[in-house]
Each structure stands twice: as C-alpha cells, then as structure tokens.
Amino acid sequence: MGAEGVGRVVEAGSRADPALVGRRVIMLPSFRFGTWATRTVAPAGNVVPVPEDAEALQLAMLAVNPAGMGAPWSL
C-alpha cells in the first residue's frame, strides 16, 4: 500500500547511479513499491533527489499534490 513517499537511498543496484546512495529522495507515485513501509525497493527512475532541509511531510505529498511546488526550494 501507499503511493508517494520520501526517504533516503541506502543501496543502489548495479544499473543505478551510485551517487544516489545516501541522498534524500521522493518516490514518484505508482502504488507498486509499498511506501507504507520502513523500507522499499524502487527503480532509480522512480526517485527524485530533493533538498536535505525540506520538510518531510511536504516532500511526501509533493508528487501527488503539486500545490507544494510553491515551496522555497526547487527540484
């Protein structure tokens, strides 16, 4: 369950950019990766790096609630 989410990349597969490891990201909504979990696995193409200082709650809703795009930072 779950579509949108925010988290930190802890591992990258062999075809993903290793620079993603440790980065804070949002997941593009799909209902395929179970974001109502402590950890999940998603393709690198389904994550977008975001600023470290942005509020987690706003980031988690960003992909499904674009009104948050008025935030003081940009993707």
C-alpha positions in Angstrom: 0.0 0.0 0.0 1.0 3.6 -0.4 1.9 5.6 -3.5 4.0 8.6 -2.5 6.9 8.7 -0.1 10.2 10.4 1.0 13.2 8.6 2.2 16.9 8.1 1.9 18.6 5.7 -0.6 20.5 3.0 1.3 21.6 0.9 -1.6 21.8 1.2 -5.4 21.5 -1.6 -7.9 24.2 -2.3 -10.5 22.4 -0.2 -13.1 21.7 2.8 -10.8 23.9 5.8 -10.2 25.9 5.0 -7.1 25.7 8.8 -6.2 22.1 8.2 -5.1 23.3 6.3 -2.0 22.7 8.5 1.0 20.6 11.0 -0.9 17.2 12.1 0.3 14.6 11.4 -2.4 10.9 11.4 -3.1 9.3 8.4 -4.9 7.0 9.1 -7.9 3.6 7.7 -7.1 2.8 4.3 -8.5 1.2 2.1 -5.8 3.8 -0.6 -6.8 6.5 -0.1 -4.2 4.7 -0.2 -0.9 5.6 3.2 0.6 3.7 2.3 3.8 6.8 0.5 4.9 10.0 1.2 6.7 12.0 0.2 3.6 11.1 -0.5 0.0 12.7 -1.1 -3.4 12.1 1.1 -6.4 13.8 1.7 -9.8 16.1 4.7 -9.8 13.9 6.2 -12.5 11.1 6.4 -9.9 13.0 8.5 -7.4 13.9 12.2 -7.5 16.6 13.7 -5.2 15.4 16.6 -3.0 16.9 19.1 -0.6 18.0 17.9 2.8 16.4 20.8 4.6 12.9 20.4 3.1 10.1 19.3 5.4 9.5 15.6 5.1 5.7 15.8 5.2 5.6 18.3 2.4 8.1 16.2 0.4 6.0 13.1 0.9 2.9 14.8 -0.7 4.7 16.7 -3.4 4.3 14.1 -6.2 0.5 13.8 -5.7 -0.1 17.4 -4.5 1.8 19.7 -6.9 0.5 22.8 -5.0 3.5 22.2 -2.8 5.6 23.3 -5.8 5.4 26.8 -4.3 8.0 25.7 -1.7 11.0 28.0 -1.3 13.3 25.4 -3.0 13.2 23.8 -6.4 13.8 20.3 -7.6 
